Amino acid sequence: MTYRIKRILAGASALLALVAASTSHAETTLSFLIDNNPDTVAAAEALVAAYQTKAPDVTIEIEPRAGGGEGDNIIKTRLATGEMSDVFLYNSGSLLQALKPAQTLVDLSALPAQAKVDDGFKSVVRADGKLYGVPFGTAMAGGILYNRKIYQDLGLTVPKTWADFMANNAKVKASGKVAVAQTYRDTWTSQLFVLADYYNLHATVPNFAADYTANKAKYAETPAAMKGFERLKDVHDAGLMNEDFGAASYDDGLKMVATGEAAHYPMLSFAIGAIKQNYPENLTDVGFFAQPSDDAATNGLTVWMPPALYIPLTSQHAEEAKKFVDFAGSVEGCKIMVETNTVQGPPLIDGCDLPADVPPAVKDMLPYFEAEGKTTPALEFVSPVKGPALEQITVEVGSGIRQPAEAAKLYDDDVRKQAKQLGLPNW
């Protein structure tokens, strides 16, 4: 009798332990911090829905945050206070290095998905020989979104020089349309004329990135580097912008170029995904070209690597977070994002191929990638230095408040502070 009772009790204990373990597992909840761009939200929701189908005992709660400088502050503050989400989305390249990943992030080098990740992308999420992220989306480019209908109606051709671009703008303005949409309410959007000009800077001064990192080159002392600030002044002084440029938002800019209210919008190509989400009927009306230089022979594309998913060392669910991040970085995860948001450029996962029906803006971009020497990574991917105040400085130049030479000197000072904070030599 005693033996039988012991067996019953043992069985009951085992059952209770199994139930407890199951309940504990079922209660796993991951927090997932992303930026609030519509295309980012859509891709994140699609990834989460697909993963939760595979792992029904895991709940992933998405938390959108602001972009730009405000978003940077949120990321840095949460990491510093130990309150970061289990998984978070953030830039690769220099902004990642500023987070001191070896001290704050989980090493993701051993994730199975890393075997198919492009080596170029790995280089921008690596620190101290370890990989800390997987790509969220495709490669993208910085340049000019343009309205194809306006170009057709006015008989314009895609410019390869800045003079041709400004001539097109004059014709657009004369027609009563906005020539160049600017959206300084979202301050980060003001940087494109400076950042997207890096291909042209690199073509003119090939050693700029290395010398800049070593404190041997300055924006204010390099005429080719100053060009981006001068482009902002050119557009402002010619009266080419929408009247509400100081209050207009990123989405306002997308709407303007998609619907034909504006002819041009300097922007990163990830905006193609947002146009698909918000203005799908106008997706085929938008094209893309590289930021023109002063010489038609120098015409190429500045390329951005996508942001990455990271896991903070403070996560209480690091192992479960790794499984989700591994899924996001897989071929299946890549295809989900491509199908959700439209491609913004070449995928960075081997086996995740481009669909046949890519929109015109992507088709416009592909010849640059297919031709040798027609792309170069943005400066923030070849140098760890990027001053955090650039978007405020470019707003001032684009608004006519500050002159390019003064802005370049101010940015050089901002960069100096950042370089010292990173502990770079020669600073």
C-alpha positions in Angstrom: 0.0 0.0 0.0 2.8 2.4 1.0 4.6 1.6 -2.2 1.5 2.3 -4.3 1.0 5.6 -2.5 4.6 6.5 -3.2 4.2 5.7 -6.9 1.1 7.8 -7.1 2.8 10.7 -5.3 5.9 10.4 -7.5 3.7 10.4 -10.6 1.8 13.4 -9.4 5.0 15.2 -8.7 6.3 14.5 -12.1 3.1 15.7 -13.7 3.1 18.9 -11.6 6.8 19.5 -12.6 5.9 18.9 -16.3 2.9 21.3 -16.1 5.1 23.9 -14.2 7.8 23.6 -16.9 5.2 23.9 -19.6 3.5 26.9 -18.0 6.9 28.6 -17.4 7.8 28.0 -21.1 4.5 29.3 -22.3 5.0 32.5 -20.4 8.1 33.5 -22.3 7.6 37.1 -23.5 10.1 38.9 -25.6 10.1 42.7 -25.9 11.1 44.0 -29.4 12.1 47.7 -29.9 11.9 49.1 -33.4 11.7 52.5 -35.1 8.3 53.8 -36.0 8.7 54.0 -39.8 5.6 52.3 -41.4 7.7 49.9 -43.4 9.7 48.9 -40.4 6.6 48.2 -38.4 5.0 46.2 -41.2 8.2 44.0 -41.6 8.5 43.5 -37.8 4.9 42.5 -37.5 5.2 40.0 -40.4 8.3 38.5 -38.8 6.8 38.2 -35.4 3.6 36.6 -36.8 5.6 34.0 -38.7 7.9 33.2 -35.8 5.0 32.9 -33.3 3.5 30.3 -35.6 6.7 28.3 -35.3 7.0 29.0 -31.6 3.5 29.4 -30.2 4.8 29.3 -26.6 6.6 32.6 -27.2 4.9 36.0 -27.2 6.8 38.9 -28.8 5.6 42.4 -28.0 6.6 45.1 -30.5 7.4 48.6 -29.2 7.9 51.4 -31.8 10.2 54.3 -31.0 11.0 57.6 -32.7 13.7 57.9 -35.3 16.6 60.3 -35.7 18.3 61.9 -32.7 15.4 61.2 -30.4 15.6 57.5 -31.3 19.4 57.4 -30.7 18.9 58.9 -27.2 16.3 56.2 -26.4 18.6 53.4 -27.4 21.6 54.8 -25.5 19.6 55.6 -22.4 18.0 52.2 -22.2 21.3 50.4 -22.7 23.0 52.6 -20.1 20.2 52.0 -17.5 19.8 48.3 -18.2 16.3 48.8 -19.4 16.8 47.7 -23.1 14.3 45.4 -24.7 15.2 41.8 -25.3 15.7 42.5 -29.0 16.2 45.9 -30.6 16.6 47.3 -34.1 19.4 49.8 -34.7 21.9 51.1 -37.2 24.9 49.1 -38.3 28.3 50.8 -38.9 29.6 53.7 -36.9 26.5 54.2 -34.8 26.7 50.6 -33.6 30.4 51.1 -32.6 29.3 54.1 -30.5 27.2 51.6 -28.4 30.5 49.8 -27.5 29.0 46.4 -28.5 31.6 44.3 -26.8 30.4 45.8 -23.4 26.7 46.0 -24.1 25.5 43.3 -26.6 25.3 39.6 -26.9 27.7 37.9 -29.3 25.7 36.4 -32.2 28.7 35.0 -34.1 27.5 31.4 -33.6 23.9 31.8 -34.9 23.3 29.4 -37.8 21.9 32.2 -40.0 25.3 33.9 -40.1 26.5 31.3 -42.5 24.4 32.8 -45.3 24.9 36.5 -44.3 26.8 38.7 -46.8 30.4 39.3 -45.7 30.1 43.0 -46.5 27.3 43.2 -43.9 29.2 41.2 -41.4 31.9 43.9 -41.5 29.5 46.5 -40.3 28.2 44.6 -37.3 31.6 43.3 -36.2 33.6 44.5 -33.2 36.6 42.8 -31.6 36.3 39.9 -34.1 32.7 39.1 -33.0 29.4 39.6 -34.8 26.6 41.4 -32.9 23.8 41.6 -35.4 21.9 40.1 -38.3 20.4 42.2 -41.2 16.9 43.6 -41.1 16.0 44.2 -44.7 18.1 44.6 -47.9 20.9 46.9 -48.8 19.8 50.4 -49.7 21.1 53.5 -51.4 21.0 57.3 -50.8 20.0 59.5 -53.7 17.0 61.2 -55.2 13.5 59.8 -55.5 11.8 61.5 -58.4 8.3 61.6 -59.9 8.4 59.9 -63.3 5.1 61.5 -64.5 6.5 65.0 -63.9 9.6 64.1 -65.8 7.6 62.7 -68.7 5.2 65.7 -68.8 8.1 68.2 -68.7 10.3 66.2 -71.1 13.1 65.9 -68.4 15.9 63.4 -68.4 17.6 61.9 -65.4 20.5 64.3 -64.5 24.1 63.1 -64.1 25.5 66.5 -63.1 24.4 68.9 -60.4 24.0 71.6 -63.0 21.6 69.4 -65.0 19.7 68.7 -61.7 19.3 72.4 -60.9 18.2 73.0 -64.5 15.5 70.3 -64.1 14.5 71.9 -60.8 14.1 75.3 -62.5 11.7 73.8 -65.1 9.7 72.1 -62.4 9.4 75.3 -60.4 8.3 77.2 -63.5 5.5 74.6 -64.0 4.1 75.4 -60.6 5.2 72.2 -58.9 7.5 71.8 -55.9 11.0 71.0 -57.2 12.5 69.5 -54.1 10.6 68.2 -51.1 12.3 68.8 -47.8 10.9 67.6 -44.4 12.7 69.1 -41.5 10.1 68.2 -38.9 11.9 64.8 -39.0 15.4 66.3 -38.7 17.2 63.1 -39.9 15.8 63.6 -43.4 17.8 66.8 -43.8 21.1 64.9 -44.0 20.7 63.3 -47.4 22.3 65.8 -49.6 25.5 65.5 -47.4 25.5 61.8 -46.8 24.4 60.6 -50.3 27.2 62.7 -51.8 29.9 60.4 -50.4 30.3 58.4 -53.7 31.3 61.7 -55.3 33.6 62.6 -52.4 35.3 59.2 -52.5 35.7 59.5 -56.3 37.5 62.8 -55.9 39.4 62.1 -52.6 39.8 58.3 -52.4 41.7 58.4 -49.1 39.2 60.7 -47.3 37.7 58.0 -45.1 41.1 56.8 -43.8 42.4 60.3 -43.3 39.2 61.5 -41.7 39.3 58.6 -39.2 42.9 59.4 -38.4 42.1 63.1 -37.9 44.2 64.1 -41.0 41.2 65.3 -43.1 38.4 67.7 -42.2 35.1 68.6 -43.9 35.9 72.3 -43.7 39.3 71.8 -45.3 38.2 69.5 -48.1 36.3 71.2 -50.9 34.8 67.9 -52.1 33.5 67.2 -48.6 32.0 70.6 -48.4 29.9 70.0 -51.5 27.0 68.3 -49.6 26.5 71.4 -47.4 26.7 73.6 -50.5 24.0 71.5 -52.2 21.6 72.2 -49.3 22.3 76.0 -49.8 21.8 75.8 -53.5 18.4 74.3 -53.2 17.3 76.7 -50.5 18.6 79.8 -52.1 16.9 78.9 -55.4 13.5 78.7 -53.7 12.9 75.2 -54.9 11.5 73.7 -51.6 7.9 73.3 -50.3 6.9 76.3 -48.2 6.3 74.2 -45.1 9.7 72.5 -45.3 10.3 73.2 -41.6 7.0 71.6 -40.5 6.7 68.8 -43.1 7.3 65.2 -42.0 9.0 62.3 -43.7 5.6 60.9 -44.7 4.6 64.3 -46.2 7.7 64.0 -48.4 6.8 60.6 -49.5 3.3 61.7 -50.4 4.6 64.7 -52.3 6.9 62.8 -54.5 4.6 59.8 -55.0 1.5 61.8 -55.9 3.3 64.4 -58.1 3.1 67.4 -55.8 6.9 67.4 -55.8 9.4 66.3 -58.4 12.2 65.2 -56.1 12.8 64.0 -52.6 16.4 63.3 -51.4 16.0 60.1 -49.4 17.3 56.6 -48.7 15.8 53.9 -50.8 14.1 52.2 -47.8 11.4 54.8 -48.5 10.3 52.6 -51.4 8.8 50.2 -48.8 6.9 53.0 -47.1 5.5 54.2 -50.4 4.3 50.7 -51.1 2.6 50.6 -47.7 1.1 54.1 -47.8 0.7 55.0 -51.4 0.6 51.7 -53.3 -1.3 53.2 -56.3 1.6 55.6 -56.9 4.5 53.1 -56.5 5.2 52.8 -60.2 5.2 56.6 -60.5 8.4 56.9 -58.5 11.9 56.5 -59.8 15.4 56.9 -58.3 18.8 58.3 -59.3 22.2 58.8 -57.7 23.0 62.2 -56.3 24.7 64.0 -59.2 28.2 65.3 -59.1 29.9 68.2 -61.0 31.2 65.7 -63.6 29.0 63.3 -65.6 31.8 60.8 -65.7 31.6 60.6 -61.9 28.1 59.2 -61.5 27.6 56.5 -58.9 25.7 55.4 -55.9 26.3 55.8 -52.1 25.2 52.5 -50.5 23.8 51.9 -47.0 23.8 48.6 -45.2 20.5 47.9 -43.5 20.0 48.2 -39.7 20.4 45.1 -37.6 18.8 43.2 -34.8 20.7 43.1 -31.6 20.3 41.5 -28.1 21.5 43.4 -25.0 23.5 41.7 -22.4 20.8 42.6 -19.9 18.1 40.5 -21.6 16.6 38.0 -19.2 15.6 35.8 -22.2 18.8 35.9 -24.3 18.5 32.2 -25.5 14.9 32.7 -26.7 15.8 36.0 -28.2 18.7 34.4 -30.1 16.2 31.9 -31.7 14.0 34.8 -32.9 17.0 36.8 -34.2 18.3 33.7 -36.0 14.9 33.3 -37.7 14.9 36.9 -38.8 18.4 36.5 -40.3 17.5 33.3 -42.2 16.5 33.0 -45.8 12.9 32.6 -44.7 13.0 35.7 -42.6 14.6 37.7 -45.4 11.9 36.5 -47.9 9.2 37.6 -45.4 10.6 41.1 -45.2 11.0 41.3 -49.0 7.4 40.2 -49.6 6.1 42.6 -47.0 7.9 45.8 -47.9 9.2 45.6 -51.4 12.9 45.4 -52.0 15.1 48.5 -51.4 18.2 47.0 -53.0 20.0 43.7 -53.2 19.2 41.2 -50.3 22.2 40.4 -48.1 21.2 36.7 -47.4 22.4 34.1 -49.8 19.4 32.3 -51.2 17.0 35.3 -50.7 16.6 36.4 -54.3 14.9 39.4 -55.8 11.3 39.0 -57.0 10.7 39.6 -60.7 8.2 42.4 -60.2 10.4 45.0 -58.4 9.2 48.6 -58.6 10.8 51.1 -61.0 12.8 52.8 -58.3 14.6 49.6 -57.5 15.1 48.8 -61.2 16.7 52.3 -61.6 19.1 51.3 -58.8 20.2 47.9 -59.9 22.5 49.0 -62.8 24.7 50.8 -60.3 25.1 47.6 -58.4 25.7 45.5 -61.5 28.5 47.8 -62.9 31.9 47.7 -61.4 33.0 50.8 -59.5 29.5 52.5 -59.5 28.8 52.0 -55.8 30.6 52.8 -52.6 29.5 52.3 -49.0 28.4 55.4 -47.1 31.1 57.0 -45.0 29.5 55.7 -41.8 30.3 52.2 -42.9 34.0 52.8 -43.7 34.7 55.1 -40.7 33.6 54.7 -37.1 33.2 58.5 -36.9 29.8 60.2 -37.4 28.9 63.3 -35.4 25.4 63.0 -33.8 24.6 66.7 -34.4 24.7 66.4 -38.2 21.0 66.4 -38.7 20.6 69.6 -36.7 23.4 71.3 -38.7 21.9 70.3 -42.0 18.5 71.7 -41.0 20.2 75.0 -40.3 22.0 75.1 -43.7 18.9 73.9 -45.6 16.8 76.6 -43.8 19.2 79.4 -44.8 20.3 79.9 -41.2 23.9 78.8 -41.4 26.4 79.0 -44.3 28.1 75.8 -45.6 31.7 76.7 -44.5 30.5 77.5 -41.0 28.4 74.3 -40.9 31.4 72.2 -42.0 33.5 73.6 -39.2 30.8 73.0 -36.7 30.4 69.4 -37.9 34.2 68.9 -37.7 34.0 69.9 -34.0 31.0 67.6 -33.5 33.0 64.7 -35.0 36.0 65.5 -32.8 33.9 65.0 -29.7 32.5 61.7 -31.0 36.0 60.5 -31.9 37.3 61.2 -28.4 34.4 59.5 -26.9 35.2 56.4 -29.0 38.8 56.6 -27.9 40.2 56.8 -31.4 44.0 57.5 -31.8 45.2 60.9 -33.0 42.2 62.8 -31.6 
